[in-house]
Amino acid sequence: MDTYYNPADLKKFSAIADWDKNLAEKFFAWYGEVFKPGELTAREKSLIALAVAHTIQCPYCIDAYTQDAVERGTTEKQMMEALHVAAAIRGGASLVHGVQMMEKAKKISM
């Protein structure tokens, strides 16, 4: 295996039902409902999932939703723009926590 995450494991995802069929069935039913078109199209949801996958750094999700987004007609530029949005939010979240650090440092310095 060349990577820490085995890409073949993604195809085994349904195996989580082996140890708890009831909860797995509930999860997969809910997951399926979430990705059905509603106020957002399936394509929009796929693009959101791809951006979130990068934010949580899930290689399985990145693979799955890159493929899904491409199959739904998402362009490379659209995928990269979504990634930059996710990165900006993630970077901003890290930076805004700097306020907490600054407040703590001020209290310690007093």
N, C-alpha and C positions, 0 to 999 in steps of 0.2 A: 504494500500500500504506500503510495507516494504522498498522501496527505493525512492529516490528523483525522479528518472527516472522510469516511468512505462514501463516495457518491452512490454506490449501490445500496446503501442503507435507506435512502429516500424511498426506494421501491418497496421496502419492508415496513413502511410506516404503519400499515394496517395491522402488523403483528402486535401492536400495543393491546389489541383486543384479546390476545392469548392469555393475559394475566388479569384482565378485568373487562369482560365483554360488555357489561352493562354501561360502564362509564365511557368506554370507547365508542359504543354505538351512539350515546348521547352527544359526545364530542363531534363525531363525524356528521351527525344529523344537523347539529347547530352550525358547524363549519360550512356545510353545504348551503344552508339557509342564508348565512351571512354573505356568501358570494353570488347569490342569485341577483339578477338585475332588480333594482328597486328605484329609489330616487337617484342612485348612481348606476351607471351601466356596468356590465361585467368587465369591460375594458378599463374603466376608471378604477374599479375596485382592484383589478390586477396591478395597475400602476401604483396605487396606494400600497398594496401588499409588497411590491418590489422595493419601494422606498423604505417602508418599515423594516423589511428584511435586512437592508443595509444598516439601518440604525441599530438593530439588535444583533447584527453581525451573525446571521444564521446562514451558513453556506448552503444548506439544503433548500431553504426558502429562496435564496438568491437564484439558485439553479432553476427551481420550479417556476418562480414568477418571472424570470427572464424569458423562459420558454413560453409561458402562458401569455405574457405581454406581446412577444413577437407574433405568436399565433393569432392574437387578437388585433394585429395591425399596428401596434405601437412602434414608432420609429426609434432608431438609436438616439437621436437628439432628444426625443421626449423622455426616454428612459434616463438619459444623463441629466436632463433638467430636473426630473423627479429626484434623482440621487442628490443633486446639489441642494434642493429644497430640504431633503432629510438631513444632509450634512450641516446646513445652516442652522436648523432647529437644534440638532445635537450640539453643535458648537456653542450656540447661544445658551443652551441649558447649562453647559459646563461653565461658561463665563458668568452667568447670572449667579451661580453659586459662589462666585468670588465675593459677592456682597456678604455672604455668610462668613467667609474667611476674614474679610476686612473687619466686620463687626466683632468677631472673636478676638482678632489681633488687637483691636482697640481696647477691649475689656481687659485683656492680659497686660497691656502696656500701662494701664491706669494705676 
